[in-house]
Amino acid sequence: MYPEDRVLIVYVPHPDDFACIENEGWYRIPQQHAPKGLYAEYFAFYFGRRFGANKWAIPAYAPRLGHELVTRRELLPCQPDHPRADALYYKVQLGAVQWLARPIISLRWRRVTFLHTTWDRFQDAAEINDLFVDGEGYVDRLYAALKEAGIQPERNYRVEEAGQVYEVPLAVPCRHGRIHITSDQLPRTAAEIDEIVADMARQTAVYGGTITK
């Protein structure tokens, strides 16, 4: 394991899917939706809502051993009449599942299909926002400064409003609103980081503070 090793976070919607990962050692990805990180050294598993107390968390990972391209019918011969039976899937072969001593949680529900990170970030992460490796300007430093100030921002936040869907680098959900930081508002100096943190502290006080769920 090296700090620069790649880790691909993948979504596991149902306990039956995870049973396949654990017992049969593979995970499937539709070819048409395959991410660029298919060659990651490790795959980590983000549990969906059907996992009860373990939902919206990453509790486990496994080394990637290889992959092959097969039809869904070959993967799941017990479902030969499925509408996507002839669709192509990557069958990703995995090693033994390893459980984290402390799951990486999502403070709020968020849509995660694939998320790329590195082994060093994966080891140190307490929650999903700590995993992001992409960002422009001082976004990492601003994110860290906000957390140190007791403000919990969300990275790469998906916004739906006025009939439009877009993503902002950082957002702070509050009890009575949501504060966005767009790409144009990202700081370029340490002084600008301090200014934004102070402004966010004032705004979250007005809006009732940050929320955790």
C-alpha positions in Angstrom: 0.0 0.0 0.0 1.4 3.4 -1.1 0.0 6.9 -0.4 -0.5 7.5 -4.1 -2.4 4.2 -4.7 -5.7 4.8 -6.3 -9.0 4.0 -4.6 -12.3 4.0 -6.4 -15.4 4.4 -4.2 -18.4 2.5 -5.7 -22.0 2.4 -4.8 -23.5 -0.8 -3.4 -27.3 -0.4 -3.3 -28.4 -3.7 -1.7 -27.1 -6.2 0.8 -27.4 -8.9 -1.8 -24.9 -7.0 -4.0 -22.4 -6.8 -1.1 -22.9 -10.6 -0.4 -21.7 -11.2 -4.0 -18.7 -9.0 -3.3 -17.8 -10.8 -0.1 -18.6 -14.4 -1.1 -17.9 -14.4 -4.9 -15.2 -11.7 -5.1 -16.5 -9.5 -7.9 -18.4 -6.2 -8.5 -20.2 -5.3 -11.8 -20.1 -2.0 -13.7 -22.1 -1.4 -16.9 -19.7 -0.7 -19.7 -21.5 2.4 -20.8 -21.2 3.9 -17.3 -17.7 2.7 -16.5 -15.5 5.4 -14.7 -12.0 6.3 -15.7 -10.8 4.9 -12.4 -11.5 1.3 -13.3 -7.7 0.5 -12.9 -7.7 1.7 -9.2 -5.6 -0.5 -6.9 -8.5 -0.7 -4.4 -12.3 -0.5 -4.5 -14.2 0.8 -1.5 -17.9 0.4 -0.9 -20.5 3.1 -0.2 -23.6 1.5 1.2 -27.1 2.6 0.1 -30.2 3.1 2.2 -31.1 -0.6 2.4 -28.2 -1.2 4.8 -30.1 0.1 7.9 -27.7 1.5 10.5 -24.8 1.2 8.0 -26.4 3.2 5.2 -24.6 6.2 3.7 -21.2 5.0 4.8 -18.0 3.4 3.5 -17.2 0.5 6.0 -15.1 -1.7 3.8 -12.7 -2.0 0.8 -11.0 -4.7 -1.2 -8.0 -4.9 -3.6 -8.7 -5.0 -7.3 -7.2 -8.1 -8.9 -8.3 -7.6 -12.5 -11.4 -7.3 -14.7 -13.1 -8.7 -17.8 -15.9 -7.7 -20.1 -18.9 -10.0 -20.1 -22.6 -9.9 -20.6 -25.1 -9.6 -17.8 -26.4 -13.1 -18.7 -22.9 -14.5 -18.1 -22.7 -12.7 -14.8 -26.1 -13.6 -13.6 -27.2 -16.8 -15.3 -30.2 -17.1 -13.0 -31.7 -14.0 -14.7 -31.6 -15.0 -18.4 -34.6 -13.0 -19.3 -33.6 -9.7 -17.7 -34.1 -6.7 -20.1 -30.4 -6.0 -20.0 -29.3 -9.6 -20.2 -27.2 -8.9 -23.4 -25.7 -5.7 -22.1 -21.9 -5.6 -21.5 -20.6 -5.3 -18.0 -17.1 -5.1 -16.4 -16.7 -7.9 -14.0 -14.1 -6.5 -11.5 -12.3 -9.3 -9.6 -11.6 -8.4 -6.0 -9.6 -9.8 -3.2 -10.7 -10.4 0.4 -12.9 -7.6 1.8 -11.2 -5.6 4.6 -13.3 -3.8 7.2 -12.4 -0.3 8.4 -12.0 0.2 12.2 -14.1 3.3 11.7 -16.5 3.6 8.7 -16.2 6.8 6.6 -19.6 8.4 7.0 -21.7 10.8 5.0 -22.9 13.6 7.3 -25.8 14.1 4.9 -27.3 11.9 2.2 -25.5 12.5 -1.0 -25.5 10.9 -4.4 -22.3 8.9 -4.9 -21.9 6.6 -7.9 -18.1 6.7 -8.3 -15.6 8.8 -6.4 -11.9 8.8 -7.0 -9.4 9.2 -4.2 -6.0 8.2 -3.0 -4.9 5.7 -0.4 -3.5 8.4 2.0 -6.8 10.4 1.9 -8.8 7.2 2.3 -6.8 6.2 5.4 -7.2 9.6 7.0 -10.8 10.4 6.1 -13.5 10.7 8.7 -16.3 11.5 6.3 -16.8 11.5 2.6 -15.9 15.1 2.0 -12.4 14.3 3.1 -11.9 12.0 0.1 -12.1 14.5 -2.7 -8.9 15.0 -4.7 -10.2 17.4 -7.3 -10.7 21.1 -6.8 -9.4 24.4 -8.0 -7.5 27.3 -6.4 -7.4 27.0 -2.6 -10.5 24.8 -2.3 -8.7 22.1 -0.1 -7.3 24.7 2.2 -10.6 26.5 2.5 -12.4 23.3 3.2 -9.9 22.5 6.0 -10.1 26.0 7.4 -13.9 25.8 7.5 -13.8 22.5 9.3 -11.3 23.9 11.9 -13.8 26.7 12.5 -16.5 24.2 13.3 -18.3 24.7 10.0 -19.1 21.6 8.0 -18.9 22.2 4.3 -19.9 19.8 1.5 -17.5 19.2 -1.4 -18.7 19.1 -5.1 -22.3 19.8 -4.0 -25.1 19.1 -6.5 -27.6 22.0 -6.6 -31.1 21.8 -8.2 -32.9 25.1 -8.4 -34.9 27.1 -10.9 -35.1 24.1 -13.2 -31.3 23.9 -13.4 -28.8 21.3 -12.1 -25.2 22.3 -11.4 -22.4 21.7 -9.0 -20.6 24.1 -6.7 -17.1 23.4 -5.2 -18.3 24.0 -1.7 -21.6 24.5 0.1 -22.7 24.8 3.7 -26.2 23.5 4.4 -27.8 25.2 7.3 -31.1 24.7 9.2 -32.8 27.5 7.3 -30.9 27.7 4.1 -27.8 26.8 2.1 -24.7 28.9 1.4 -22.8 28.2 -1.8 -19.2 29.0 -2.7 -19.0 29.0 -6.5 -15.8 28.6 -8.6 -15.6 32.4 -9.1 -15.7 32.9 -5.3 -12.8 30.5 -4.4 -10.0 32.3 -2.6 -6.5 32.7 -4.1 -4.7 33.9 -0.9 -4.6 33.0 2.8 -6.1 36.3 3.6 -9.1 35.6 1.4 -9.5 32.2 3.1 -9.7 34.0 6.5 -12.2 36.4 5.1 -14.5 33.7 3.8 -14.3 31.7 7.0 -15.2 34.7 9.1 -18.1 35.5 6.7 -19.3 31.9 6.8 -19.3 32.0 10.6 -21.5 35.1 10.6 -23.9 33.6 8.1 -24.2 30.2 9.7 -25.0 32.0 13.0 -27.8 33.9 11.2 -29.1 30.7 9.5 -29.1 28.6 12.6 -25.7 26.9 12.3 -24.7 23.8 10.3 -26.6 20.6 10.4 -25.3 17.1 10.5 -28.1 15.1 8.9 
